[in-house]
Amino acid sequence: MLIPFPLQLEDKTLTAEDFRRFSTYFREIILELVPTSVEVSFADATERSGHPQQTDESRRLDFAYFADECLLLSFMLASEEVVLAVVEGIDPFVAERCTEDWLERIHHLIQKKFLEEKERRVDLQTGLLNLSSLEFLVEEPRFRQNGGLLFIEIPPPRSRSRYGYIHVQKASRLLQSFVKDIGLLHYMGHSLFALLVDVDPLAYTAQLLGYLRREGCRRVHIGVGSTQAQENFGVSGRLLLDQAWTALQEAYSRGPYSFCDYTTLAYPHRHPLAEPEAAVRKRIQRAERNLEKFCLVLFKKDQVCRRSLEDLFLGPEDMEIFVWQEEFYVLLPNFTAERAQLWASDMVVRLSARKTAVSAGVGHFPYQDFSAKETLGHAKKALLHALFYGKKTVTLFGAVSLNVSGDIYYAEGDLVRAVREYKAGLVCDSSNVNLLNSLGVTYAMMGNRLALSCFQEVLQLEPRNFMALYNSGLYYRATHDFKMAIDCFEQAIHLLQESGGEEKMLRDISLQLGMLCSEEGDGKRALELLLPLAQGENDYLLDDILYYIGKSYNDIGESKKAIAWLQRAVHAHCLEDKTMSLLGYLYFCEGEGNEVALSLCRRSVEKNPVDPLLKLRLAEVQFACGEVEEALCLARKCLSGKKVQREARKTLAKMYTDLKEYAKARRLLPE
């Protein structure tokens, strides 16, 4: 059987998206080719009310003409829409001498230059912008002054080139579905993508990582560069590329699903958990060395204040004070944790009376199995914990402090350190459900099976814990245990409805649950959940609803409605392999045209040559279209797929029966 080449190059036509992505380049082309032109704007030609109209009826060209001292050039798009280029400022002397032959030639030349520019800026495999375009765009003022860049590597699960091509196209569709209008997506080659944004890139990074993991990507690494990491804004767009690339190299060491922000690498002293310089650390450690019991209190001003605090502290004679930048470490020998907390609270009140607002964190030794050296870091973590409660607060180091520090590392993509903090927190409080949930989520992001045991432990402690049920559902979905995922999501959605929870979270669970019910063939329940969402806001998962609604209608026997929704799904390019396969199969079953059905089913297998269900549907349609040998060969290959083995036996037996090879049919269905 002939195997189609999987790399489908983009059509050499213009689209509306091209005029949005390349408007700057297209304007330059027109200004260069049209003499004396000053300004160019692009608009939808169907909205003619605001555009100049052709007044000279003797003109025979409808794609290039003068009107109201403007030259209008129309360009037909692949979608049969028309984009109008309005060229202004042309000298009247030049306009009078422009013949129709010249206009026809210049229009043809401009369109040719547009296509050449598009090919130069676009990756032909994915249709995304390429490296050449990225190098140009990072130098634009809007990105140099307030920009961010994400390098996203999604390695293929197999090394063979056939699967590599298909993997890149699938990864490209997933990213386009998520990104939409967030920024400009590029393909750099070798499964490396780049997302250029003019907002804070960290606002989307963790969400993108979770989305790609849920969609079945086995490994994802993201490196983040930002103008916030530059001492002088706008110094160089190229520097943004170097930052994101450096951060990506660090992300490799953080697990299969990880990201890294360059800012944390470039300026470690700015990190919220940064310890004092080495000289200060050594002085504190020398003072602690021979103490069997002590507390270390870290004070920090809640606002900028030039006043020194050293002379304002009142304490025992053996108290020692160490200063680093805006932080004041006070060592209290032989103090218990409770006594140190009371003393620190008194100092906060005393300093407040002097119009100096401070907060404090208290580290104490001995505590659990922690060493004396770790008390310095404990004081900083307790201070960060205190800042969550507002100004003028004092907090004692404990399990929640480690939850806070773990969350900081998690938000930066440093999952290994986050796990270390959460596990240390569980040493302090083994039944802390927030720590167990946080540890489970982090394990899940790392692809570690211990995630489920964390969620189960929470549910043993609190059977109605919403977050544990929700996280368990996500874990089961990622591991393809859909029945368990449905059970967890059903319980979670019930709890959320009972408590009148957040609308956005309710929509998210309804979406996840609806898609899972559809996958399991429960079309009625899936439609109950998904149809209301189809009218909702357009986020990165809602396009997928179109396929699942179509599938669900098919599951309850309403083929006409299924076809209508699947046609919408094909137009939206959502889950193309599954959508084309099911739509083609329904065309075949409903007698809507075997040739169209064959074309759709064949294209679905080209996009996803691994799924046995897609291949089995193609085999059925091929057999009906007279491609008997190809159909039999493909159906026999499906016998090894556990998911469709029973259906494959029935289909193959029916084919042999139609061919009057009854012995072969009986061997497939011995009953």
C-alpha positions as CSV (number, residue, x, y, z in Angstrom):
1,M,0.0,0.0,0.0
2,L,1.3,3.4,-0.9
3,I,1.9,5.6,2.2
4,P,1.2,9.3,1.6
5,F,4.0,11.8,2.3
6,P,2.9,13.4,5.6
7,L,4.4,16.8,5.1
8,Q,1.6,19.0,3.6
9,L,3.0,22.3,2.4
10,E,0.9,25.4,2.8
11,D,-1.0,26.6,-0.3
12,K,0.6,29.6,-2.1
13,T,-2.3,31.9,-1.6
14,L,-3.0,34.9,0.5
15,T,-5.3,34.9,3.5
16,A,-6.8,37.5,5.8
17,E,-4.4,36.5,8.5
18,D,-1.5,37.3,6.1
19,F,-2.7,40.9,5.9
20,R,-2.7,41.1,9.7
21,R,0.7,39.4,10.2
22,F,2.6,41.1,7.3
23,S,0.8,44.4,7.0
24,T,4.0,46.3,7.6
25,Y,5.9,44.4,4.9
26,F,3.0,44.7,2.5
27,R,2.8,48.5,3.0
28,E,6.5,48.8,2.2
29,I,6.1,46.8,-1.0
30,I,3.3,49.1,-2.3
31,L,5.1,52.3,-1.3
32,E,8.1,51.1,-3.2
33,L,6.3,50.1,-6.4
34,V,3.7,52.8,-6.7
35,P,5.4,56.2,-7.5
36,T,4.8,59.2,-5.2
37,S,2.5,57.1,-2.8
38,V,2.6,58.3,0.8
39,E,0.3,56.1,2.9
40,V,-1.3,52.7,2.6
41,S,-4.2,51.1,4.6
42,F,-5.9,47.7,4.3
43,A,-9.6,47.1,4.8
44,D,-12.3,44.5,4.1
45,A,-13.6,45.3,0.6
46,T,-17.1,44.0,1.6
47,E,-17.5,47.0,3.9
48,R,-17.5,49.6,1.1
49,S,-19.5,52.3,2.9
50,G,-16.3,54.0,4.2
51,H,-14.1,53.5,1.1
52,P,-13.8,55.6,-2.1
53,Q,-16.0,54.3,-4.9
54,Q,-15.0,54.1,-8.6
55,T,-16.5,57.0,-10.5
56,D,-15.0,56.5,-14.0
57,E,-17.2,53.9,-15.6
58,S,-14.9,53.8,-18.7
59,R,-12.3,51.9,-16.5
60,R,-12.5,48.2,-17.3
61,L,-10.4,47.0,-14.3
62,D,-12.3,46.2,-11.1
63,F,-9.2,45.2,-9.1
64,A,-7.1,48.4,-9.6
65,Y,-8.6,51.9,-10.2
66,F,-8.4,55.5,-9.0
67,A,-11.2,57.0,-6.9
68,D,-11.3,60.2,-4.8
69,E,-7.6,60.8,-5.3
70,C,-6.7,57.3,-4.0
71,L,-5.5,54.2,-5.8
72,L,-7.6,51.2,-4.8
73,L,-6.1,47.7,-5.2
74,S,-8.2,44.6,-4.4
75,F,-6.8,41.2,-3.6
76,M,-8.8,38.0,-3.8
77,L,-8.1,35.7,-0.8
78,A,-8.2,31.9,-0.6
79,S,-11.5,32.2,1.3
80,E,-12.9,34.2,-1.7
81,E,-13.0,37.3,0.5
82,V,-11.5,40.5,-0.8
83,V,-9.0,42.8,0.9
84,L,-8.7,46.4,-0.3
85,A,-5.5,48.4,-0.3
86,V,-6.2,52.1,-0.2
87,V,-3.1,54.0,-1.5
88,E,-3.1,57.7,-0.8
89,G,-0.9,60.7,-1.6
90,I,-0.3,59.9,-5.2
91,D,0.7,62.9,-7.3
92,P,-2.3,63.9,-9.6
93,F,0.2,64.2,-12.5
94,V,1.2,60.6,-12.0
95,A,-2.4,59.4,-11.6
96,E,-3.5,61.0,-14.9
97,R,-0.8,59.1,-16.8
98,C,-1.4,55.7,-15.3
99,T,-2.7,53.5,-18.1
100,E,-4.8,50.4,-17.4
101,D,-2.1,48.2,-18.7
102,W,0.3,49.7,-16.2
103,L,-2.2,49.2,-13.4
104,E,-2.7,45.6,-14.4
105,R,1.0,45.0,-14.4
106,I,1.6,46.7,-11.1
107,H,-1.2,44.9,-9.4
108,H,0.2,41.6,-10.6
109,L,3.7,42.5,-9.5
110,I,2.5,43.6,-6.0
111,Q,0.6,40.3,-5.5
112,K,3.6,38.4,-6.6
113,K,5.8,40.3,-4.1
114,F,3.2,39.7,-1.4
115,L,3.5,35.9,-1.9
116,E,7.3,36.1,-2.0
117,E,7.3,38.0,1.2
118,K,5.0,35.5,2.8
119,E,7.1,32.6,1.8
120,R,10.2,34.3,3.2
121,R,8.5,34.9,6.6
122,V,6.5,31.7,7.0
123,D,7.5,28.1,7.8
124,L,6.1,26.0,5.0
125,Q,5.5,23.0,7.1
126,T,3.3,24.6,9.8
127,G,2.2,27.9,8.2
128,L,3.6,29.7,11.3
129,L,6.0,32.6,11.2
130,N,9.7,31.6,11.0
131,L,13.0,32.6,12.5
132,S,13.5,35.3,9.9
133,S,10.3,36.9,11.0
134,L,11.1,36.5,14.7
135,E,14.5,38.3,14.3
136,F,12.7,41.2,12.6
137,L,9.8,41.4,15.1
138,V,11.9,41.4,18.3
139,E,13.5,44.7,17.2
140,E,10.1,46.4,17.0
141,P,9.6,49.1,19.7
142,R,6.6,47.5,21.3
143,F,8.5,44.3,22.0
144,R,11.8,46.0,22.9
145,Q,10.1,48.2,25.5
146,N,7.6,45.8,27.0
147,G,8.0,42.4,25.5
148,G,8.4,38.8,26.4
149,L,9.5,35.7,24.5
150,L,8.7,32.0,25.3
151,F,10.8,29.2,23.6
152,I,8.6,26.1,23.8
153,E,10.2,22.8,23.0
154,I,7.8,19.8,22.5
155,P,10.0,16.8,21.5
156,P,8.4,14.0,19.5
157,P,7.8,10.7,21.2
158,R,9.4,8.8,18.3
159,S,12.5,9.5,16.3
160,R,11.3,8.4,12.9
161,S,10.9,11.2,10.5
162,R,7.3,10.1,9.6
163,Y,6.1,10.6,13.1
164,G,8.3,13.7,13.5
165,Y,6.4,15.5,10.7
166,I,3.0,14.5,12.2
167,H,4.1,15.5,15.7
168,V,5.1,19.0,14.6
169,Q,1.8,19.6,12.9
170,K,-0.1,18.4,15.9
171,A,2.0,20.5,18.3
172,S,1.5,23.5,16.0
173,R,-2.3,23.0,16.1
174,L,-2.4,22.7,19.9
175,L,-0.3,25.9,20.3
176,Q,-2.4,27.8,17.8
177,S,-5.6,26.7,19.7
178,F,-4.2,28.0,23.0
179,V,-2.4,31.2,21.8
180,K,-5.1,32.7,19.5
181,D,-4.6,36.5,20.1
182,I,-2.2,36.3,23.0
183,G,0.9,36.9,20.8
184,L,2.8,35.9,17.6
185,L,3.6,32.2,17.3
186,H,6.7,31.1,15.3
187,Y,8.2,27.7,14.4
188,M,12.0,27.5,14.6
189,G,12.5,23.9,13.5
190,H,13.4,20.7,15.4
191,S,10.1,20.8,17.5
192,L,11.0,24.3,18.9
193,F,8.3,27.0,18.9
194,A,8.6,30.7,19.9
195,L,5.8,32.9,21.3
196,L,6.4,36.6,21.2
197,V,4.1,38.7,23.4
198,D,3.9,42.4,24.4
199,V,2.7,41.6,28.0
200,D,4.2,39.7,31.0
201,P,5.0,36.3,29.5
202,L,4.7,34.5,33.0
203,A,1.0,35.3,33.0
204,Y,0.5,32.4,30.5
205,T,3.4,30.1,31.0
206,A,2.1,27.7,33.8
207,Q,-1.3,27.6,32.1
208,L,0.3,26.7,28.8
209,L,2.4,24.0,30.4
210,G,-0.6,22.4,32.0
211,Y,-2.7,22.6,28.8
212,L,0.0,20.8,26.7
213,R,0.4,18.1,29.4
214,R,-3.4,17.5,29.4
215,E,-3.4,17.2,25.7
216,G,-0.9,14.3,25.7
217,C,2.5,16.0,25.1
218,R,5.0,13.7,26.8
219,R,7.6,16.3,27.4
220,V,7.5,20.1,27.4
221,H,10.2,22.6,28.2
222,I,9.7,26.4,28.2
223,G,12.3,29.1,28.5
224,V,11.1,32.7,29.2
225,G,12.9,35.9,28.4
226,S,11.5,39.3,29.3
227,T,12.4,43.0,29.0
228,Q,11.9,43.1,32.8
229,A,15.2,41.2,33.1
230,Q,17.1,44.0,31.4
231,E,18.7,46.9,33.4
232,N,17.9,49.3,30.6
233,F,14.6,48.7,28.8
234,G,14.7,48.4,25.0
235,V,18.4,47.9,24.6
236,S,18.2,45.0,22.2
237,G,15.6,42.7,20.8
238,R,18.3,40.1,20.1
239,L,18.9,40.0,23.9
240,L,15.4,38.6,24.3
241,L,16.3,35.6,22.2
242,D,19.5,35.0,24.2
243,Q,17.5,35.2,27.5
244,A,14.8,32.7,26.4
245,W,17.4,30.3,25.0
246,T,19.5,30.4,28.2
247,A,16.3,29.8,30.3
248,L,15.4,26.9,28.1
249,Q,18.7,25.1,28.8
250,E,18.0,25.4,32.5
251,A,14.4,24.1,32.0
252,Y,15.8,20.8,30.7
253,S,17.2,20.0,34.1
254,R,13.9,20.5,35.9
255,G,11.9,17.5,34.7
256,P,9.8,16.4,31.7
257,Y,7.3,19.3,32.2
258,S,9.1,22.4,33.2
259,F,9.8,26.1,32.5
260,C,12.4,28.6,33.6
261,D,12.3,32.4,33.8
262,Y,15.6,34.1,32.9
263,T,15.1,36.8,35.5
264,T,15.6,34.3,38.3
265,L,18.9,33.2,36.7
266,A,20.3,36.6,36.0
267,Y,19.4,38.3,39.3
268,P,19.4,35.6,42.0
269,H,19.8,38.4,44.7
270,R,16.4,39.7,43.7
271,H,14.7,36.3,44.5
272,P,12.2,36.5,47.3
273,L,14.0,33.7,49.1
274,A,17.5,35.0,48.5
275,E,19.7,34.8,51.6
276,P,22.1,37.5,52.7
277,E,25.6,37.8,51.2
278,A,28.2,35.3,52.4
279,A,29.9,37.6,54.9
280,V,26.6,38.2,56.8
281,R,25.7,34.5,56.6
282,K,29.1,33.5,58.2
283,R,28.7,36.1,61.0
284,I,25.2,34.7,61.9
285,Q,26.4,31.1,61.7
286,R,29.3,31.8,64.0
287,A,27.0,33.4,66.5
288,E,24.7,30.4,66.4
289,R,27.5,27.8,66.5
290,N,27.5,26.9,70.2
291,L,23.9,27.6,71.0
292,E,21.6,24.6,71.9
293,K,18.5,26.7,71.6
294,F,17.9,30.1,69.9
295,C,15.5,32.0,67.7
296,L,16.3,34.2,64.7
297,V,13.9,37.0,63.9
298,L,13.9,38.7,60.5
299,F,12.4,42.2,60.4
300,K,11.8,44.0,57.1
301,K,10.3,47.4,56.5
302,D,6.9,47.4,54.9
303,Q,7.8,50.6,53.1
304,V,10.9,52.5,52.1
305,C,12.3,54.3,55.1
306,R,15.7,55.9,55.7
307,R,15.6,55.5,59.4
308,S,17.9,52.8,60.8
309,L,16.2,50.3,63.1
310,E,19.2,49.0,65.0
311,D,18.9,51.5,67.9
312,L,15.2,50.9,68.3
313,F,15.4,47.2,69.2
314,L,15.1,46.4,72.9
315,G,16.0,42.9,74.0
316,P,18.3,40.8,76.2
317,E,21.9,41.7,76.6
318,D,23.1,38.8,74.5
319,M,20.9,39.7,71.6
320,E,22.8,40.3,68.4
321,I,21.7,42.3,65.3
322,F,22.8,41.7,61.7
323,V,21.9,44.0,58.9
324,W,21.7,43.3,55.1
325,Q,20.2,45.8,52.8
326,E,16.6,46.4,54.2
327,E,16.6,43.3,56.3
328,F,17.4,43.1,60.1
329,Y,18.3,39.7,61.6
330,V,18.0,39.6,65.4
331,L,19.5,36.5,67.2
332,L,17.8,35.7,70.5
333,P,19.8,33.0,72.4
334,N,17.9,30.6,74.6
335,F,14.5,31.9,73.5
336,T,11.6,29.5,72.9
337,A,9.6,30.0,69.7
338,E,6.5,31.4,71.6
339,R,8.6,33.8,73.6
340,A,10.4,35.1,70.4
341,Q,7.1,35.6,68.7
342,L,5.8,37.7,71.6
343,W,9.0,39.7,71.7
344,A,8.8,40.3,67.9
345,S,5.1,41.4,68.1
346,D,6.0,43.9,70.9
347,M,8.8,45.3,68.6
348,V,6.4,45.7,65.7
349,V,4.0,47.7,67.9
350,R,6.9,49.8,69.3
351,L,8.3,50.5,65.8
352,S,4.8,51.3,64.6
353,A,4.5,54.0,67.3
354,R,7.7,55.5,65.9
355,K,5.9,55.6,62.5
356,T,8.0,52.7,61.1
357,A,5.9,49.8,59.8
358,V,7.7,46.4,59.8
359,S,6.8,42.7,59.5
360,A,8.7,39.8,61.0
361,G,9.3,36.1,60.5
362,V,10.6,33.9,63.3
363,G,12.9,31.0,62.7
364,H,13.6,28.7,65.7
365,F,15.9,25.9,66.7
366,P,15.7,23.1,67.5
367,Y,12.7,22.2,65.3
368,Q,11.9,18.8,63.8
369,D,15.0,17.4,62.2
370,F,16.2,20.7,60.7
371,S,19.8,21.8,61.3
372,A,20.8,25.1,62.9
373,K,22.1,26.4,59.6
374,E,18.7,26.1,58.1
375,T,17.2,28.6,60.6
376,L,18.4,31.5,58.5
377,G,16.3,30.4,55.6
378,H,13.4,29.5,57.9
379,A,13.3,33.2,59.1
380,K,13.0,34.4,55.5
381,K,10.3,31.9,54.7
382,A,8.4,32.9,57.8
383,L,8.6,36.5,56.8
384,L,7.2,35.8,53.3
385,H,4.4,33.9,55.1
386,A,3.8,36.9,57.3
387,L,3.5,39.2,54.3
388,F,0.5,37.2,53.1
389,Y,-1.5,38.6,56.1
390,G,-0.6,42.2,55.3
391,K,1.6,44.8,57.0
392,K,2.8,44.8,60.6
393,T,2.4,41.0,61.1
394,V,4.6,38.4,62.8
395,T,4.6,34.7,61.8
396,L,6.3,31.7,63.3
397,F,8.0,29.3,60.9
398,G,6.1,26.1,60.2
399,A,4.4,24.0,57.6
400,V,2.5,26.8,56.0
401,S,5.7,28.8,55.6
402,L,7.1,25.9,53.5
403,N,3.9,25.8,51.5
404,V,4.4,29.5,50.7
405,S,8.1,29.0,49.6
406,G,7.1,25.9,47.6
407,D,4.5,27.9,45.8
408,I,7.1,30.5,44.9
409,Y,9.4,27.9,43.3
410,Y,6.4,26.3,41.6
411,A,5.4,29.6,40.0
412,E,8.9,30.0,38.6
413,G,8.9,26.5,37.1
414,D,11.5,25.1,39.5
415,L,9.5,22.0,40.3
416,V,12.4,20.1,42.0
417,R,12.8,22.8,44.6
418,A,9.1,23.1,45.0
419,V,8.8,19.4,45.8
420,R,11.6,19.7,48.4
421,E,9.8,22.5,50.1
422,Y,6.4,20.7,50.2
423,K,8.0,17.5,51.5
424,A,9.8,19.5,54.2
425,G,6.4,21.1,55.1
426,L,4.8,17.6,55.5
427,V,7.6,16.8,58.0
428,C,6.2,19.6,60.1
429,D,2.5,18.7,59.5
430,S,1.9,15.4,57.8
431,S,-1.9,15.9,57.6
432,N,-1.8,19.4,56.0
433,V,-4.1,18.9,53.0
434,N,-2.9,22.1,51.2
435,L,0.7,20.8,51.2
436,L,-0.5,17.3,50.0
437,N,-2.5,18.9,47.2
438,S,0.4,21.1,46.2
439,L,2.9,18.2,46.3
440,G,0.5,16.1,44.2
441,V,0.0,18.9,41.6
442,T,3.8,19.3,41.3
443,Y,4.4,15.6,41.0
444,A,1.8,15.5,38.2
445,M,3.5,18.3,36.4
446,M,6.8,16.2,36.6
447,G,5.0,13.1,35.3
448,N,5.5,11.3,38.7
449,R,3.0,8.6,39.6
450,L,3.3,9.6,43.3
451,A,0.8,12.5,42.5
452,L,-2.2,10.2,42.8
453,S,-1.1,8.9,46.2
454,C,-1.0,12.5,47.5
455,F,-4.5,13.2,46.3
456,Q,-5.8,10.0,47.8
457,E,-4.2,10.8,51.1
458,V,-6.1,14.1,51.1
459,L,-9.4,12.4,50.3
460,Q,-8.8,10.0,53.2
461,L,-8.5,13.0,55.5
462,E,-11.2,15.0,53.9
463,P,-13.5,13.0,51.5
464,R,-15.2,16.2,50.3
465,N,-12.0,18.1,49.5
466,F,-12.8,19.9,46.2
467,M,-9.2,20.5,45.0
468,A,-8.2,16.9,45.6
469,L,-11.2,15.6,43.6
470,Y,-10.5,18.0,40.8
471,N,-6.8,17.3,40.7
472,S,-7.4,13.5,40.8
473,G,-9.7,14.0,37.8
474,L,-7.0,15.8,35.9
475,Y,-4.5,13.0,36.8
476,Y,-6.8,10.2,35.7
477,R,-7.6,12.0,32.5
478,A,-3.9,12.5,31.7
479,T,-3.3,8.7,32.3
480,H,-6.4,7.9,30.2
481,D,-8.4,6.3,33.0
482,F,-11.5,8.1,31.9
483,K,-14.1,6.3,34.1
484,M,-12.2,7.3,37.3
485,A,-11.8,10.8,35.9
486,I,-15.5,11.1,35.3
487,D,-16.3,9.9,38.8
488,C,-13.9,12.5,40.4
489,F,-15.2,15.4,38.2
490,E,-18.8,14.5,39.0
491,Q,-18.1,14.7,42.7
492,A,-16.2,17.9,42.3
493,I,-18.9,19.6,40.2
494,H,-21.5,18.6,42.7
495,L,-19.5,20.2,45.6
496,L,-18.9,23.3,43.5
497,Q,-22.6,23.7,42.8
498,E,-23.5,23.1,46.5
499,S,-21.1,25.9,47.6
500,G,-21.9,28.3,44.8
501,G,-18.4,28.3,43.6
502,E,-16.6,30.4,41.0
503,E,-18.3,30.4,37.6
504,K,-15.0,30.1,35.7
505,M,-14.0,26.9,37.6
506,L,-17.5,25.5,37.1
507,R,-17.1,26.1,33.3
508,D,-13.7,24.4,33.3
509,I,-14.9,21.3,35.1
510,S,-18.1,21.1,32.9
511,L,-15.8,21.3,29.9
512,Q,-13.5,18.5,31.1
513,L,-16.4,16.3,32.3
514,G,-18.3,16.8,29.1
515,M,-15.4,15.8,26.8
516,L,-14.7,12.7,29.0
517,C,-18.4,11.7,28.9
518,S,-18.3,12.0,25.1
519,E,-15.1,9.9,24.9
520,E,-16.9,7.2,27.0
521,G,-20.0,7.2,24.8
522,D,-22.3,8.9,27.2
523,G,-23.7,11.3,24.6
524,K,-26.7,12.5,26.6
525,R,-24.7,13.6,29.6
526,A,-22.0,15.1,27.4
527,L,-24.6,17.3,25.6
528,E,-26.1,18.5,28.9
529,L,-22.7,19.8,29.8
530,L,-21.3,21.0,26.5
531,L,-24.1,22.7,24.7
532,P,-24.4,25.6,27.2
533,L,-20.7,26.1,26.9
534,A,-20.8,26.3,23.1
535,Q,-22.3,29.8,23.4
536,G,-19.6,30.9,26.0
537,E,-16.4,32.9,25.7
538,N,-13.9,31.7,23.2
539,D,-11.0,30.3,25.2
540,Y,-8.4,27.8,24.1
541,L,-10.5,24.7,24.7
542,L,-13.9,25.8,23.4
543,D,-13.1,25.0,19.8
544,D,-12.8,21.3,20.8
545,I,-16.4,21.4,22.0
546,L,-17.5,21.3,18.3
547,Y,-16.1,17.8,17.8
548,Y,-17.3,16.4,21.0
549,I,-20.9,17.8,20.5
550,G,-20.9,16.2,17.0
551,K,-19.6,12.9,18.4
552,S,-22.2,13.0,21.2
553,Y,-25.1,13.5,18.8
554,N,-23.8,10.6,16.8
555,D,-23.7,8.5,20.0
556,I,-27.4,9.1,20.7
557,G,-28.3,8.4,17.1
558,E,-28.9,11.9,15.7
559,S,-26.6,11.7,12.7
560,K,-27.9,14.9,10.9
561,K,-27.1,17.1,13.9
562,A,-23.8,15.3,14.3
563,I,-22.8,16.1,10.7
564,A,-23.7,19.8,11.1
565,W,-21.5,20.1,14.3
566,L,-18.7,18.2,12.7
567,Q,-18.8,20.4,9.6
568,R,-18.3,23.4,11.9
569,A,-15.5,21.6,13.7
570,V,-13.7,21.0,10.4
571,H,-14.0,24.6,9.5
572,A,-12.5,25.6,12.9
573,H,-9.6,23.1,12.4
574,C,-10.3,21.5,15.8
575,L,-9.1,18.0,16.4
576,E,-8.8,17.5,12.7
577,D,-7.8,13.9,12.6
578,K,-10.8,12.7,14.8
579,T,-13.2,15.2,13.2
580,M,-12.4,14.3,9.6
581,S,-12.6,10.6,10.3
582,L,-16.0,10.7,12.0
583,L,-17.5,13.1,9.5
584,G,-16.3,11.0,6.6
585,Y,-17.6,7.9,8.2
586,L,-21.0,9.5,8.8
587,Y,-21.1,10.7,5.1
588,F,-20.5,7.1,4.2
589,C,-23.2,5.7,6.5
590,E,-25.8,8.3,5.5
591,G,-25.1,7.9,1.8
592,E,-23.8,11.5,1.4
593,G,-21.1,10.5,-1.0
594,N,-18.5,7.8,-0.8
595,E,-15.7,9.7,-2.6
596,V,-16.0,12.6,-0.1
597,A,-16.1,10.1,2.7
598,L,-13.0,8.4,1.4
599,S,-11.1,11.6,1.1
600,L,-11.9,12.7,4.6
601,C,-11.1,9.3,6.2
602,R,-7.8,9.1,4.3
603,R,-6.7,12.6,5.3
604,S,-7.5,11.8,9.0
605,V,-5.2,8.7,8.8
606,E,-2.5,10.9,7.2
607,K,-2.7,13.3,10.1
608,N,-2.7,10.5,12.7
609,P,-1.4,7.2,11.4
610,V,-1.3,5.6,14.9
611,D,-5.0,5.6,16.0
612,P,-6.5,2.2,15.0
613,L,-10.1,3.5,15.1
614,L,-9.3,6.0,12.3
615,K,-7.7,3.3,10.2
616,L,-10.7,0.9,10.7
617,R,-13.1,3.5,9.5
618,L,-10.9,4.2,6.5
619,A,-10.8,0.4,5.7
620,E,-14.6,0.2,5.7
621,V,-14.9,3.1,3.3
622,Q,-12.1,1.8,1.1
623,F,-13.8,-1.6,0.8
624,A,-17.1,0.1,-0.2
625,C,-15.2,2.2,-2.8
626,G,-13.6,-0.9,-4.4
627,E,-10.2,-0.6,-2.9
628,V,-10.5,-4.2,-1.6
629,E,-6.8,-5.2,-1.1
630,E,-5.9,-1.9,0.7
631,A,-9.0,-2.2,2.9
632,L,-8.2,-5.8,3.9
633,C,-4.6,-5.0,4.6
634,L,-5.5,-2.0,6.8
635,A,-8.3,-3.9,8.7
636,R,-5.9,-6.7,9.5
637,K,-3.5,-4.2,11.0
638,C,-6.3,-3.0,13.3
639,L,-6.6,-6.5,14.9
640,S,-3.5,-5.7,17.1
641,G,-5.1,-2.6,18.5
642,K,-6.8,-3.5,21.8
643,K,-9.1,-0.5,21.6
644,V,-10.9,-1.7,18.4
645,Q,-9.9,-5.4,18.3
646,R,-13.5,-6.6,18.6
647,E,-14.8,-4.1,16.0
648,A,-11.9,-5.0,13.7
649,R,-12.8,-8.7,13.8
650,K,-16.5,-7.9,13.0
651,T,-15.5,-5.6,10.1
652,L,-13.0,-8.0,8.6
653,A,-15.4,-10.9,8.9
654,K,-18.1,-8.9,7.1
655,M,-15.6,-8.1,4.3
656,Y,-14.7,-11.8,3.9
657,T,-18.4,-12.7,3.9
658,D,-19.0,-10.2,1.1
659,L,-16.1,-11.7,-0.8
660,K,-17.7,-15.2,-0.1
661,E,-14.6,-16.3,1.8
662,Y,-16.7,-17.8,4.6
663,A,-13.9,-19.9,6.2
664,K,-11.8,-16.9,6.9
665,A,-14.9,-15.1,8.3
666,R,-15.7,-18.0,10.7
667,R,-12.1,-18.0,12.0
668,L,-12.5,-14.4,13.0
669,L,-15.9,-14.9,14.7
670,P,-15.8,-18.5,16.0
671,E,-19.0,-18.0,18.0
